[in-house]
Amino acid sequence: MNVMMKLLKSENTKKVLALLLLVGILYMVKSLFNILLITFIFSYLFYNLQEVIYKFTRGYINRKLIAITIYLCISGLLVLVIVKYIPLLGIQFIEIGKEVSSFNWEELARSIDPRVTSLINNIEPQKYISSGMNTIITGITSVGSFSVQLFVSLLLSFFFLLEKNTIVAFGKKVETSKIGPLYQYYSYFGKNFLNSFGKVLQTQILISFINAVLSVIMLGILGFNQLFGLGVMIFLLGLIPVAGVVISFVPLAIIAFKIGGMTQVIWVVVMIIVLHALESYFLNPKLMSIRTKLPTFFTFLTLIVSEHFLGIWGLLIGLPLVMFVLDMLHITNKPLMRTDKKEVLDAKTNDKFIQ
């Protein structure tokens, strides 16, 4: 009995219980998960942008004025994208879908080995492609509701940046209330969350953007059409660690085969290998200062489990969440740790965001 009481009174047990309570609350409001997550991403990214501009101007411009300017620019950019580029993107996605769905699998089989034809006929790939296209169409119909969530998240993050000091003052009052210890635990979790999850996610977006730009340039050289749609597809799939490369290869290989046969497919493979090597050996070491590197097996396992529980968001945030948990458990890989000045400054910025 004494052992049980000591266990319940220990700090680690209290932290675990507080974390489980938070997970339970998030599960109960899972229908709002899209809004909560997008709001966090917007708040984190725009707060960092606000701090960069504030330091660049040496504090001569008020933070609130910077926030208002940022959101006015973002709003104008969104209007431009919706009016000019969304219709173009829809047309290009439809064209990509037509090329994929009308692909001649038997011709591919004959070009590789005639014995493969019977195997492909048994698999009936056209059936799976039709099913995939139906899923894409269903996803397109949900763009309206997602746009509303995007707008609400943008608005919430805007008010968060404007009233950050007021929110912090309210948090101090909560800290001295009866639930103060619980607040302290969540403040601790928040700092660790930002130092791992936020940084990994931010860097993942940057790496995906660089890959998408380089891919569009190379695909243009190879004679691909619908470059804007392909660029958006590569960017979105690039947010999925490891698996995104494999998924994006399928439509690219099919389109390449229709354009120039197996030679063009080989060029696409070379392009993906070069970009993947660039990401693995240059971008990741330079941009992503993570403390632990998961093996490929655990990466795929993380994606499968997180997709099961979180849906499509799980593919995007599953790996950063695991990095956050590993950080909390102090599971680190010493040779990969970095303690340079930039790392210290990033940690201080994240502390300001949560305080």
N, C-alpha and C positions, 0 to 999 in steps of 0.2 A: 504493500500500500504506500509506504514511504517512497519507494522507488518511483511509483506512478505519480505521486505528488511532485517529486523533484523534476520528473520529466515534463509535467504540465507547466511547471513554473520556469523552466529553462527558456532562455531567449530564443533559441533556435526553434523550439516547439511553438512559441507564440508567433514567430515570423511565418512558419509553415501554415498555421491556422489562419493567420491574417491573409496570406496569399490564397489559401483555399476559399476563404470567404469572398475575396475579390473575384476569383474565377467563377464561383457560384453566382455572384451578382451579374457578371458579364454574360454568363450562360442564360440567365433569366431575361436579359435584354438583348439577346442575340439578334432579334429582328432589327435592332438599331445599330448592329455591328458595322455596317457599311458607313453610316454617318459618323460614328465614333472614330473609326480608323482613318477615314479620309480627313476628318477634322484634325486629328493628331498629326497626320502627314503634312497638311497645309500649315498648321501652326508651327510645327518644327522647322520646315523649310523656310517659311517666310520670316520667322523669328531670326533665324541665322542670317538671312539676306538683310533684314533690318539692322542687325548688329554690324554686319560688314559695311553697310552704307554709313551707319552712325560713326564707326571708327574712321572710315575714309574721310568724312567731313569734319572729323575731330570734335564732334559733339556740337557743332554750330547749328545743326538742324534738329529740331525736336523729334523724338522717336515716334510720337503719334502722327506727326506730319509725314514722316517717312512711311509709316504703315498705311496711311490713307493714299499716298502716292503709289505705293506698290500695288494695292488692291484696285485702284483706278486703272492702272496699266494692265493688270491681269484681267479685269472685267472687259476692257476694250479689246484685248487679245482674244478672249473667249468669244466675244461677239463676232470678231473678224473670222475666227475659225468656224463658228456655227454657220455664218452666212456664206462664206466663200469656200471653205475646205471640206466641211462635213458632207455636202452633196457630192463633191468630187470623190471623197473617200468612199462613200457608199457605192458609187458607180464602179470604182476600181476594185472594191471587194467583190462585187457581183461578177465582174469580168474574171477575177482570179478564181472564184468559185466555179464559173462555167468551164474554165480551162481544166481545173482539177476533175470536175465531174464528167467531162467528155474525154478524159484520158483513155487511150487505147492500151489496156493492160496486156492484151494478147500480142500486140506489136512489140511491147517491151520484152515479153517472154521469149519471142522468136529471136529478138536481137541478142539475147543473152545465151539461151540454150533452148532448142525446141522441146526438150523434155520438161521444161518448166511450165509449158502451156497448160497441161492437164492439171498441174498443181494449182495454178492461179485460178483456173475455172472452178475447181472445187472450193477455193477460198471465197469466191464471189466478192471481190473487192468493191465492185460497183454498189453492192448493197450497203457496205459500211460507209462508203463515201456519201451516199444519199442520206443515211442516218446522220452523218456528221454535218451535212449541209442543212438538214432540218434543225439541228441543234444551233447552228450559226444563225439561221433565220429567227429562231425563238429568242436568241440572245439580242438580235437587232431590235426586236419588238419591245424589249425591256429597256431600250436606251432612254425612253421618255422618263421612266421612274428613276433611273440612275442619274439623269440630268438634274432632276429635282433634288436628289440626295447630294449631288455635287454642289448645287447652288446653296443648299442649307449648310453644308460643311464649310463652304467658302465664307458664308456669312458668320458662322460661329467662330471660325478661326480669326476673322477680322475683329470681332468684338473681344476675343481673348487677348489679342495684341494691344487693342486700345485700352482695355481695362485690366491689364496684367497686374499693375500695382495694387489696384483695388482687390483683385482676386487673391493676391499674396497677403494683403492685410486681413482679409476674411479667413484665410488659412491659418494665420497666427492666432486668431480668436478660437478657431476650432482646436488648435494645438493646446490651448489652456483650458479646454472644456473637459467634460467627463470622458469623451472619446479621444482625448489627446494622445494616449499611447498608440491607439490604432492609427491615428493620423501620422505619427512619427514613423511607424512601420511603412505606411504607404509612401511617405516622403522619401524614405530610404530606397524602397522599390523603384520609385519614379526616377531617382538619380541614376541607379544602375541600369534601368530600362533605357534611358536616354543615351547613356554612355556606350551601350551595346547595340540595342535594337535600332535606335534612330540613326546612328552613324552607319551601320551596315546597310540599312535601307536607303539612306541618302546616297551612299557610294554605289550601291547596286543600280540605282536609277541613272547615275552618271555614266557608269560602265556600259549599261544597256544603250544609252543615247549615243555614246561614241561608236559602239558596235553597229548600231543602226545606220549612222551617217556613213561609216566606212563601207558597210554592206551595200547601201544604195549606190555609192560611187562605183564599186566593183560590178554590181549588177547592171548598171548603166553601160559600162564598158563592154560587158558580155552581151548586150543587146536586149535586155529584158524591158518589157513594158510595165505599165501600172506601178511605177517606182514609188510613188507616194504611198499607195496602199501596202506595198511590200515593206516599205520602211517602217510604217506604223506597226505592222504585224511583227517584224523582227524586234522592234523596240519593246512591245508588250510581252512577247515570248522571252525576250532577253532578261526580263525581270525574274523569270523562273530559273533558279540556279540549276546547272547541269542539264536538266530535262528540256529546257527551252531550246537549246542548240539542236537536240534530236528532233523535237516537234517541228521547228521551223525548217529543217532540212527537207521534210517530206513534200510540202507544196513547192518549194524551190526546185527540188530534183525533178518533179513532174513537169513543171513549166520549162525547165532547162531541156528535158528530153524532147518536148514538143518543138522547141526552138531549133535545137541542133543535135539531137540524138545523144548517144552515150558520151561523146566528146564534151558536149556542153555540161553534162552531169558531172563529169570528172573535174571540169573547171570549177563548178560549184563546190564540189568536195574539197578541192584545193583551197578555195576561198574561205570555207568554213574552218578548215584546219588552221589556216594562217591567222584568222580572227580569233579562234579559240586559243591558239598559242599566245597571241598578243594579250588576250584577257588573262590567261593563266599565269604567264611569266613576266608580264610587265604591268598591266593595269591593276590586277589584284594586289601584288606586293607593294606597288606605289600608292594606291588609293585606299585600299582596305586594310587598315591596321587592326585586324582582329586578333584576339588572343589565343584562339584555338581553331585549328583547321580540321574539319570533319572528314573522315574517309568517304570515298564515293558511295560505298554501300550505305552508310548512315545518312548520307545526303538524300539518296533516293528513298530510304525508309522514312526519313523525316517528311519528305514531300508527300508520300502516300498517306501517312497517318494524319498530317495536317490538312490534306485535301478532304479526307474522310470527315473530320470534325468541323472544319472551317469553310469547306467548299473551295471556290476558286481563289478566295483570299488566302487560303492555306498554302497554295502554290507560291504565292508572292511573299508571304511573311513567315512561313513555317521555319525556314532556316534562320532568319534573324531572331525569332523567338527562342529557338534552341540555343543560339549563341548567348542570349540573355540569361537563360536558365543556367548554362554552363558558367557564365560569369558570376551568377549568384552563388553557385556551389564552389567557386574558386577552382574550377577545373581549367587549368591553363597549360599552355605549351611554352616553356621558358624561352626557347630559341626564337619564337615568333613574336615575343613581346617587344614593344617599342616604347621608349620613354623620352622621345625627343620633345622639343619645345612645342611643336604643333600639336602633339598628343595632349600635352598639359593644357594648352590654350583651349582645345576642343572640349576637354573635360570641364574647364571653368565656365565656358559658354553654356554647356548643358546644365550645369548647376544653377546658373542664372535663370535659365528657362523654367526649371522646376521650382525654384524658390519664389 
